[in-house]
Amino acid sequence: MEIRCEKNKGYMFSPKIVREGNETTTIFNGISVGTIYSVYGTMIYGEGVYYLICDDFEMSNWYPADLFSVTSGLLPEQWYFNYFGQSENLSTIWGYYELVNDEKHFDGLGEQEPDEIDVFLKRKNEMYN
């Protein structure tokens, strides 16, 4: 799956919080308008959809889907899916095995833990190389 960055400025908070009046915006410095990125995971968190990409800093990070357009919707064969039920947090996730099935990896990737980044880089190379 590939996406093109259409904008790098957007709402900092979830759609629900924006509807409640908090329209704080942020500039996402890790992505560049016009650049195409490979997607390594997709999640629904709260009411928002987010993509896991390797950004301009070569870091794995989640970005709001509304900053991008899909240029190729073809999903890698190695992707898995999990549904956690309706919640205000993570409810649905697609991606490589550890991302979907290992909470320690999911949390550690968000915290940029070296061991979890190594797993991400391994899966990244398997998916698109």
Phi and psi restraints in degrees (value plus and minus 20) as a CYANA .aco file:
   2 GLU   PHI    -148.8  -108.8
   2 GLU   PSI     127.5   167.5
   3 ILE   PHI    -153.1  -113.1
   3 ILE   PSI     131.7   171.7
   4 ARG   PHI    -130.8   -90.8
   4 ARG   PSI     112.5   152.5
   5 CYS   PHI     -92.2   -52.2
   5 CYS   PSI     101.0   141.0
   6 GLU   PHI    -119.0   -79.0
   6 GLU   PSI     -46.1    -6.1
   7 LYS   PHI    -178.9  -138.9
   7 LYS   PSI     134.9   174.9
   8 ASN   PHI    -139.9   -99.9
   8 ASN   PSI      -2.8    37.2
   9 LYS   PHI    -145.7  -105.7
   9 LYS   PSI     111.6   151.6
  10 GLY   PHI    -183.4  -143.4
  10 GLY   PSI    -197.5  -157.5
  11 TYR   PHI     -87.6   -47.6
  11 TYR   PSI     118.8   158.8
  12 MET   PHI     -96.7   -56.7
  12 MET   PSI     -47.2    -7.2
  13 PHE   PHI    -132.2   -92.2
  13 PHE   PSI     151.5   191.5
  14 SER   PHI     -83.8   -43.8
  14 SER   PSI     139.5   179.5
  15 PRO   PHI     -74.2   -34.2
  15 PRO   PSI     -57.7   -17.7
  16 LYS   PHI     -82.6   -42.6
  16 LYS   PSI     -66.3   -26.3
  17 ILE   PHI     -87.8   -47.8
  17 ILE   PSI     -54.3   -14.3
  18 VAL   PHI     -84.5   -44.5
  18 VAL   PSI     -63.3   -23.3
  19 ARG   PHI     -81.9   -41.9
  19 ARG   PSI     -49.3    -9.3
  20 GLU   PHI     -99.2   -59.2
  20 GLU   PSI     -21.1    18.9
  21 GLY   PHI      94.6   134.6
  21 GLY   PSI     -28.8    11.2
  22 ASN   PHI    -108.4   -68.4
  22 ASN   PSI      75.5   115.5
  23 GLU   PHI    -123.3   -83.3
  23 GLU   PSI      11.6    51.6
  24 THR   PHI     -81.1   -41.1
  24 THR   PSI     111.1   151.1
  25 THR   PHI    -130.3   -90.3
  25 THR   PSI     142.7   182.7
  26 THR   PHI    -161.5  -121.5
  26 THR   PSI     136.6   176.6
  27 ILE   PHI    -120.2   -80.2
  27 ILE   PSI     105.8   145.8
  28 PHE   PHI    -110.1   -70.1
  28 PHE   PSI      79.3   119.3
  29 ASN   PHI     -92.7   -52.7
  29 ASN   PSI     -33.2     6.8
  30 GLY   PHI    -105.4   -65.4
  30 GLY   PSI     -21.9    18.1
  31 ILE   PHI    -149.3  -109.3
  31 ILE   PSI     133.3   173.3
  32 SER   PHI    -142.6  -102.6
  32 SER   PSI     111.5   151.5
  33 VAL   PHI     -77.3   -37.3
  33 VAL   PSI     113.2   153.2
  34 GLY   PHI      72.1   112.1
  34 GLY   PSI     -34.8     5.2
  35 THR   PHI    -100.8   -60.8
  35 THR   PSI     121.6   161.6
  36 ILE   PHI    -119.4   -79.4
  36 ILE   PSI     112.4   152.4
  37 TYR   PHI    -141.0  -101.0
  37 TYR   PSI     124.6   164.6
  38 SER   PHI    -101.2   -61.2
  38 SER   PSI     126.0   166.0
  39 VAL   PHI    -125.0   -85.0
  39 VAL   PSI     111.6   151.6
  40 TYR   PHI    -129.6   -89.6
  40 TYR   PSI     -27.1    12.9
  41 GLY   PHI    -193.3  -153.3
  41 GLY   PSI     135.2   175.2
  42 THR   PHI    -155.3  -115.3
  42 THR   PSI     118.1   158.1
  43 MET   PHI    -159.4  -119.4
  43 MET   PSI     134.8   174.8
  44 ILE   PHI    -127.0   -87.0
  44 ILE   PSI      96.6   136.6
  45 TYR   PHI    -144.0  -104.0
  45 TYR   PSI      97.9   137.9
  46 GLY   PHI      44.1    84.1
  46 GLY   PSI    -146.0  -106.0
  47 GLU   PHI    -123.5   -83.5
  47 GLU   PSI     -15.2    24.8
  48 GLY   PHI    -123.2   -83.2
  48 GLY   PSI     132.3   172.3
  49 VAL   PHI    -124.9   -84.9
  49 VAL   PSI     116.5   156.5
  50 TYR   PHI    -152.1  -112.1
  50 TYR   PSI     126.3   166.3
  51 TYR   PHI    -130.7   -90.7
  51 TYR   PSI     118.5   158.5
  52 LEU   PHI    -113.1   -73.1
  52 LEU   PSI      97.9   137.9
  53 ILE   PHI    -149.9  -109.9
  53 ILE   PSI     148.1   188.1
  54 CYS   PHI    -117.0   -77.0
  54 CYS   PSI      88.9   128.9
  55 ASP   PHI    -102.6   -62.6
  55 ASP   PSI    -191.5  -151.5
  56 ASP   PHI     -83.4   -43.4
  56 ASP   PSI     -39.4     0.6
  57 PHE   PHI    -113.8   -73.8
  57 PHE   PSI     -11.3    28.7
  58 GLU   PHI      41.4    81.4
  58 GLU   PSI      14.0    54.0
  59 MET   PHI    -133.4   -93.4
  59 MET   PSI     126.0   166.0
  60 SER   PHI    -101.7   -61.7
  60 SER   PSI     102.8   142.8
  61 ASN   PHI    -168.3  -128.3
  61 ASN   PSI     132.3   172.3
  62 TRP   PHI    -111.6   -71.6
  62 TRP   PSI     114.7   154.7
  63 TYR   PHI    -150.3  -110.3
  63 TYR   PSI     126.6   166.6
  64 PRO   PHI     -81.0   -41.0
  64 PRO   PSI     115.3   155.3
  65 ALA   PHI     -82.4   -42.4
  65 ALA   PSI     -47.1    -7.1
  66 ASP   PHI     -91.2   -51.2
  66 ASP   PSI     -22.4    17.6
  67 LEU   PHI    -106.7   -66.7
  67 LEU   PSI     -27.1    12.9
  68 PHE   PHI    -149.3  -109.3
  68 PHE   PSI     143.6   183.6
  69 SER   PHI    -140.3  -100.3
  69 SER   PSI     128.9   168.9
  70 VAL   PHI    -102.7   -62.7
  70 VAL   PSI     104.9   144.9
  71 THR   PHI    -120.7   -80.7
  71 THR   PSI     -44.8    -4.8
  72 SER   PHI    -167.0  -127.0
  72 SER   PSI      98.5   138.5
  73 GLY   PHI    -110.7   -70.7
  73 GLY   PSI     -12.2    27.8
  74 LEU   PHI     -89.3   -49.3
  74 LEU   PSI     102.1   142.1
  75 LEU   PHI    -112.3   -72.3
  75 LEU   PSI     122.5   162.5
  76 PRO   PHI     -81.3   -41.3
  76 PRO   PSI     126.8   166.8
  77 GLU   PHI     -79.2   -39.2
  77 GLU   PSI     -49.9    -9.9
  78 GLN   PHI    -101.3   -61.3
  78 GLN   PSI     -14.2    25.8
  79 TRP   PHI     -98.9   -58.9
  79 TRP   PSI     127.9   167.9
  80 TYR   PHI    -141.0  -101.0
  80 TYR   PSI     150.0   190.0
  81 PHE   PHI    -158.4  -118.4
  81 PHE   PSI     125.4   165.4
  82 ASN   PHI    -167.4  -127.4
  82 ASN   PSI     121.5   161.5
  83 TYR   PHI    -141.1  -101.1
  83 TYR   PSI     105.5   145.5
  84 PHE   PHI    -123.0   -83.0
  84 PHE   PSI     -18.5    21.5
  85 GLY   PHI      75.6   115.6
  85 GLY   PSI     146.0   186.0
  86 GLN   PHI     -88.2   -48.2
  86 GLN   PSI     109.0   149.0
  87 SER   PHI    -177.8  -137.8
  87 SER   PSI     152.8   192.8
  88 GLU   PHI    -105.8   -65.8
  88 GLU   PSI     -21.4    18.6
  89 ASN   PHI    -133.2   -93.2
  89 ASN   PSI    -164.1  -124.1
  90 LEU   PHI     -86.3   -46.3
  90 LEU   PSI     102.5   142.5
  91 SER   PHI    -134.6   -94.6
  91 SER   PSI     -51.4   -11.4
  92 THR   PHI    -165.7  -125.7
  92 THR   PSI     122.1   162.1
  93 ILE   PHI    -166.9  -126.9
  93 ILE   PSI     121.7   161.7
  94 TRP   PHI    -144.7  -104.7
  94 TRP   PSI     125.5   165.5
  95 GLY   PHI     138.1   178.1
  95 GLY   PSI    -184.4  -144.4
  96 TYR   PHI     -89.2   -49.2
  96 TYR   PSI     143.9   183.9
  97 TYR   PHI     -70.8   -30.8
  97 TYR   PSI     -75.7   -35.7
  98 GLU   PHI     -83.4   -43.4
  98 GLU   PSI     -57.7   -17.7
  99 LEU   PHI     -80.4   -40.4
  99 LEU   PSI     -60.3   -20.3
 100 VAL   PHI    -105.1   -65.1
 100 VAL   PSI     -54.0   -14.0
 101 ASN   PHI    -132.4   -92.4
 101 ASN   PSI     -21.9    18.1
 102 ASP   PHI    -148.0  -108.0
 102 ASP   PSI      82.1   122.1
 103 GLU   PHI     -79.8   -39.8
 103 GLU   PSI     -56.6   -16.6
 104 LYS   PHI     -80.8   -40.8
 104 LYS   PSI     -61.4   -21.4
 105 HIS   PHI     -87.8   -47.8
 105 HIS   PSI     -65.9   -25.9
 106 PHE   PHI     -76.9   -36.9
 106 PHE   PSI     -70.0   -30.0
 107 ASP   PHI     -86.6   -46.6
 107 ASP   PSI     -62.9   -22.9
 108 GLY   PHI     -85.6   -45.6
 108 GLY   PSI     -54.0   -14.0
 109 LEU   PHI     -85.2   -45.2
 109 LEU   PSI     -61.2   -21.2
 110 GLY   PHI     -83.7   -43.7
 110 GLY   PSI     -48.6    -8.6
 111 GLU   PHI    -114.9   -74.9
 111 GLU   PSI     -15.2    24.8
 112 GLN   PHI      38.2    78.2
 112 GLN   PSI      21.4    61.4
 113 GLU   PHI     -93.8   -53.8
 113 GLU   PSI     112.6   152.6
 114 PRO   PHI     -73.3   -33.3
 114 PRO   PSI     -63.5   -23.5
 115 ASP   PHI     -83.3   -43.3
 115 ASP   PSI     -57.4   -17.4
 116 GLU   PHI     -96.1   -56.1
 116 GLU   PSI     -53.2   -13.2
 117 ILE   PHI     -84.1   -44.1
 117 ILE   PSI     -58.8   -18.8
 118 ASP   PHI     -79.3   -39.3
 118 ASP   PSI     -62.3   -22.3
 119 VAL   PHI     -82.9   -42.9
 119 VAL   PSI     -65.7   -25.7
 120 PHE   PHI     -76.9   -36.9
 120 PHE   PSI     -68.1   -28.1
 121 LEU   PHI     -83.3   -43.3
 121 LEU   PSI     -57.3   -17.3
 122 LYS   PHI     -82.2   -42.2
 122 LYS   PSI     -68.9   -28.9
 123 ARG   PHI     -86.8   -46.8
 123 ARG   PSI     -56.7   -16.7
 124 LYS   PHI     -77.2   -37.2
 124 LYS   PSI     -67.9   -27.9
 125 ASN   PHI     -86.7   -46.7
 125 ASN   PSI     -54.5   -14.5
 126 GLU   PHI     -89.7   -49.7
 126 GLU   PSI     -55.3   -15.3
 127 MET   PHI     -92.9   -52.9
 127 MET   PSI     -64.5   -24.5
 128 TYR   PHI    -141.1  -101.1
 128 TYR   PSI      -9.8    30.2
